[in-house]
Amino acid sequence: MKKINFVIAFLVVFGLVVGASFSQAADLDGTWNLKVTSPMGSGTPVFKLKQAGNKLSGDYKGTFGEAPVKGSVDGNSFTMKIPQSGQWIVYTGTFAGNTMKGTIDFAGQGNGDFTGTRAAGKAEKSAVKAEKAADKAEKSEVKAEEAAVKAEKSAVKAEKAAAKKKVKKSTKKTVKKAVKKVE
């Protein structure tokens, strides 16, 4: 019984800690300053992005003027595209925290590479968001540990009750035997 309660408590703690770490979803929200290099030249476009689930939207401002951004996010990978003369310029890359990197397909007219950093305001907000998520995970872990202790105490209490019941039975048998001997 004690082992079962311990295993259950361990699984609860593990589930809460792992769940809390996965709940810190990747986030591309914010203003991103990119550096683009290609055989056609270089540039420093700015993307203002908004992520809703795995959908990405926003605005582009750079060499090709201003344009809306559409895209998608999958884990720490993303694709975003901007319209240009009836075709799409497609940025494909990965990101971690406040940096991104990847490649660009200039609507079949050539390719390039890019790196980018999130503007400071969003970086600070992301750090605060990450800190809050870490605090939440820590609180969940504490609650799970408290639940494990409570389960352990319940197991000990159940064992004591079972032992007490066993002692009572044993005592009754001993008393009955003694009474029979006396009679």
N, C-alpha and C positions, 0 to 999 in steps of 0.2 A: 504494500500500500504506500509506504514511504517513497519507494523508488518511482512508482507511477506518478505521485504528486510532484516529485522533483522533476521528472521528465516533462510533465505538463507545464510546470512553472518555467523550465528552461526554454521550451518551445514558445511560450508566450513572450518571454523576454527577447528571444531571437527574432520572432516575428515583428515585434514592435520596433526593434532597432533597425532591422533590414527594411521594414516598411517606411520608417522615417527617412532613411537614407535615399530610398527611391522616390519619395515624395518631393524631393528637391529637383523639380523638373528643369530641364535646360530652358533658357530664356534668351531670345534675341531682341526683346524690346529695347528701344533706345535709338540714339543717334550714333551711327558708325562712320568713322573716317577711314576711307580706303586709299591704298596706294596701288595703282594699276601699272603693270609693265607689259608691253607687247611689241612686236615688230613694227607696229604702226605708230608707236610713241608711248608716252606715259601720261597718267592723270591722277587726280585726287578727288574722286567723286564722294559725295556724302549721301548716305542712306538713312532715312528716318523710318524705322521699322516698328511694327506692332505685331506681336504673335498672339494668336487665339487658338489654343490647342496645337494642332500641327499645321495650321494655316498661317501664312505670312502675308502681310500687306504693308503698304507705306508709300514713301516718296523718294525719288532719285533726283539728285541735282549734280550735274557734272558736264563733261565734254559734249554730251548729246542733249544738253538742255535740261529740262525738267520733265519727269514722267512718273506715272504710277508704278508701283512695284507689286507683283504678285509672286507667291512662292509657297513652299512647303518646308516643314522641318521634320526630321526623323532622327530622334536621339540628339546627337551632336552634329549631324549632317544636315545640310540645307541646300535648297535650290531656290534662286530668285531670278525673276526675269523682268525686263523692261521693254516696252514696245519701241521699235525704231523703224520707221518707213514701212510699216506693214509686216515687219518681221520681229523676231525676239532676240535680244541680247541676253544670254543666259549665264548667270553666275552660279557655280556649283562649288561647295566647300564644306569645311568643318569649322566648328568653333568650340572654344573652351573658355569659360569665364568671360573676360573682356577682350579676347582676341579672336580673329578669324583668318582663314587663308583658303585659297582655292584657285580655280581656273575659270576663264571666261571664254565663251563662244560668241564671237561678234557676228551673229546671224549668218554663219557660214562664210564670213569674209576674213577669217583669221582667228587666232586664239591668243590668250594672254594669261597672266597670273596676277593674283591680288593678295594683299595682306590688309588687315584692318584692325582698328582698335575702337572700343566703345568710348564715347565722349565721357569725360570725368563725372558729370552729374549722374549719369546712369550707372557708372561703375560704382560710385559710392552707394547708390540705392541698392545695387545688386549685392554689395558687401553686407549692407544692413539686412537685406532679405535673407542672405545665406546665414548670417549670424542668428537671426530669428529662427530659421529652420533648424539650426544646430541646437539652439536652446530648447525648441520644441521636442527634438529627438532626445535630448538629455532628460527632459521632464518625462517623456514616454518611457525611457529606460528606467528612471527612478520608480515610476508607477509600476512597471513590470517587476522590478526587484521587490517592491512592497507586496505585490500580488504573490510573488514566489515565497516570500517570508510568511505571508498569511496562509498559503497552501501548506507550507512546511509545518506551521503551528497546528493547522487542522489535522494533518497526518499524525503528528505527535499526540494530539488530543485523542484521535481515534485509536491509536495504538494503546494509550493509557487506558481508555475505556474497555478495549478488548482484553487487556491484561487484567484489569480489575474484575471483569466478568469471569475470566478464567479462574482467578483466585477465589471468587465467591463460589463457583462450582466446585472447585477443589476442596474448599473449606466445608461446604455442605456435605460432600461425600465423606470427608474425614469425620465430621460430627455424626453422620448416620452410622458409620462403621463403629465409632466409639459407643453410640447408644446401643447398637446391636450386641456389642461385647458385654455391656453392662447388663442387659436384659437377659 
